[in-house]
Structure formats: C-alpha cells, structure tokens
Amino acid sequence: MSAMPGAHLTVAEPAGPLASSLQRACRRLVADGHRHLGVDGPFTASAVGVQERPDSTIQIIRLAAPAAARQFFLKTLRSTPGTRPEILTALMTEYRVLTDLTIRFAQFQELGVVKPVACLPDHLSLLTEEFPGLTLEALLRQRPLFRSSARSEEAIRLCRLTGKWLRHFQDFTEARNCVAFDLSELFAYCDERLRIILDSRDGGLDRGTAAATVKHLERLAAGIPGADLAPVGRQNDFRPENILTNGTRVVVVDFTGYCSGPRLYDFMKFWMKLEDLDSWTVGRPPVTARYKQAFREGYGSAVDPSSPLADFLRVAYLLDKISEAVDPDLPPTPLSRRFIMARWYQTQRKRLHQIVYGRD
C-alpha cells in the first residue's frame, strides 16, 4: 500500500520476524493519517515500544503529524504449524467481534471496546487504536484511606459501569434458539488444570484432594438448571486487567478467546477477581463488598454467586490460579514477588479446600 503524497514512513528496527507486519501496519496508518488524527500531514509512523506476553507480542506504534499524534497497538499472536489454523480463526473472530461491538456500543458514551483498525491475517496480527487510561485493576488495587473517599467512590462507579457493560454485551451477543452450553468443556478445563498441578512436586494438592474436587464438580453439575446454560457471547477473560478507563468511560480489550458460554462465565470471572482483592491487602473486605454490590447493580439482572454453576466456575477459577504457579508453559514469577505470590497461591489452595470439603 503506497502512502499519501507528502507522507513519511519510519519503522524502528525493521529487521526480525515481526518486521513485515510492523511495516504493513505503519504504512496503513500513514495512508489513513488524516482520518486517524484529523489534521493534515505529513505523517510519520514509527515503532516506539514492545510488550511480550505469553501468547502474543504487542508493538506500540506512534502516528504523528506536526499538529497531532496518537498511539496504536499491533498484536501478533504466537503459533506453531499445528496451531496456526486455530489461532487464525481466533484472530479473525476477534476482529469481527470488535468491529461489531464498536458499532453496538456507539450509543453509550461511557461504554465501549478498543476500536479495531485492521486485521493482517497473513501475519496473525491485529491493529487497534489506543485508549489512553489506566486498567481497572490498577485503580481497584489502590486502597482508599477512608471508605467515603473520592477515590473509593470513583472505583465503585466504575464497577457499576463494568456491570452495565457486561449486561449489554451479553444482550448483544445472545444466541437465539441454540443448544445449551456443554459442561464437558469446563470439566476438560478443570481436568487439565489438575493434571498440571499433580505433575508438579510444588503443586500443593494431593491426589485425594484432586479426586474429591472432581466428585464435587460432578455434584454441582447435577444441580445446574438448564436455563443457566443458555449461551451468550463470552469475552472469556473478563478481568479488571482487560478493562481500561479514563475516569469517564470503561473500554474492554482482548477478545482473542471470544466464544459462547453461560452468562455466569464472564460475571464470575470478574467477581472472583474482586474477591482476590481481599487476599492482597488487609482490611479490604468492606471496600470490596461495595465494589461487588456496584457491579451487581450495574449488571441489573438477578445473579446468585453461590448457585451450583457459580460454584463450579469458582472451582475452575481456583484451579486455574493454582496451576499458574507450576505451569511450565508460563513465565516464572519474578524473584522480587516470589514470596508474596507463594502466600497468595497458598490462599487459593485453602479456598479450594474449603469449597471441596466444606471446612478449613
């Protein structure tokens, strides 16, 4: 793609396996510079940073003109020859979903998703606009000095907006006349997490507890009403880390794992992250309770966080967190955080023990 007359293209460090997708993305931004920045050129696009994640590499691109500038993100998914078709499908699904949700959420000034710019399927890359702001995770971890402080009230308001976002997202993506969600997917997920834990000497669970966990899940599954398994769209990683805010809006990012599932799936993912706040800082339960209440108010629909399906999802979440400590495919915990994380994982194992056995 050729750039506009007078445009200028700069790509930092063009060598390497990701150079081709980076150059394509930069050329595309330069060509559409006026639309992105709303000013006249010449335009310059350059790579200004990179973030390495377990499943992707994110390159930060700065598009600039004499009178304006903004940043964009180029996410390139990792794959092997055997997983490439699956990863390609996930990438194109994410682009389609983001495009649709951008239109759907346009009616809400305070809600949205990160806006897609282009999909580069040959490179397994997705280009999106930057949404300047903090993650909701960073904001929620800030402990207010007083329960009535302005900072606490802002966090409560944003939790309410997050619940509202989830309700609308699920309404937008509700599947009509579809078969109920198959719980075998969640059973397989839990089995894999248990395998990772038991294969490690440091997993912290014995085989007796693992067997009791599976039996507990089977009991829970038998009590789940069919209505709770009606499928809707599933962001699949609905955590405060994937929610950005500028204080006024909440914007959700990272739909790579988008699929369908029960309404409680994303709800409980966020709910459990709120519960985790109590594991990190002493004295948080009263504040966390207000966050939970606001999230439920924003969601607007009756939800029972202790229903059989909610408890099933809670166990799945705990197994996921416990397995993180010993999963050989995940980056090791930095030395500076190892002691704190060890205590946190110990707390997760205790919570699982309490759920499975009903006692300390």
HELIX and SHEET records of a PDB file:
HELIX    1   1 ALA A   19  ALA A   31  1                                  13    
HELIX    2   2 GLY A   33  LEU A   37  1                                   5    
HELIX    3   3 ARG A   84  ARG A  104  1                                  21    
HELIX    4   4 PHE A  105  GLN A  107  5                                   3    
HELIX    5   5 PRO A  121  HIS A  123  5                                   3    
HELIX    6   6 LEU A  136  LEU A  140  1                                   5    
HELIX    7   7 ALA A  150  PHE A  172  1                                  23    
HELIX    8   8 SER A  184  ASP A  199  1                                  16    
HELIX    9   9 ARG A  207  ALA A  222  1                                  16    
HELIX   10  10 GLY A  226  LEU A  229  5                                   4    
HELIX   11  11 PRO A  240  ASN A  242  5                                   3    
HELIX   12  12 ARG A  263  TRP A  280  1                                  18    
HELIX   13  13 PRO A  285  TYR A  299  1                                  15    
HELIX   14  14 PRO A  308  GLU A  324  1                                  17    
HELIX   15  15 LEU A  335  ARG A  337  5                                   3    
HELIX   16  16 ARG A  338  TYR A  357  1                                  20    
SHEET    1   A 6 HIS A   8  LEU A   9  0                                        
SHEET    2   A 6 THR A  44  ARG A  53  1                                        
SHEET    3   A 6 SER A  56  ALA A  65 -1                                        
SHEET    4   A 6 ALA A  68  LEU A  77 -1                                        
SHEET    5   A 6 SER A 125  GLU A 129 -1                                        
SHEET    6   A 6 PRO A 116  LEU A 120 -1                                        
SHEET    1   B 4 LEU A 111  VAL A 113  0                                        
SHEET    2   B 4 VAL A 250  VAL A 252  1                                        
SHEET    3   B 4 ILE A 243  THR A 245 -1                                        
SHEET    4   B 4 LEU A 134  THR A 135 -1                                        
SHEET    1   C 2 PRO A 231  ARG A 234  0                                        
SHEET    2   C 2 CYS A 259  PRO A 262 -1                                        
END                                                                             
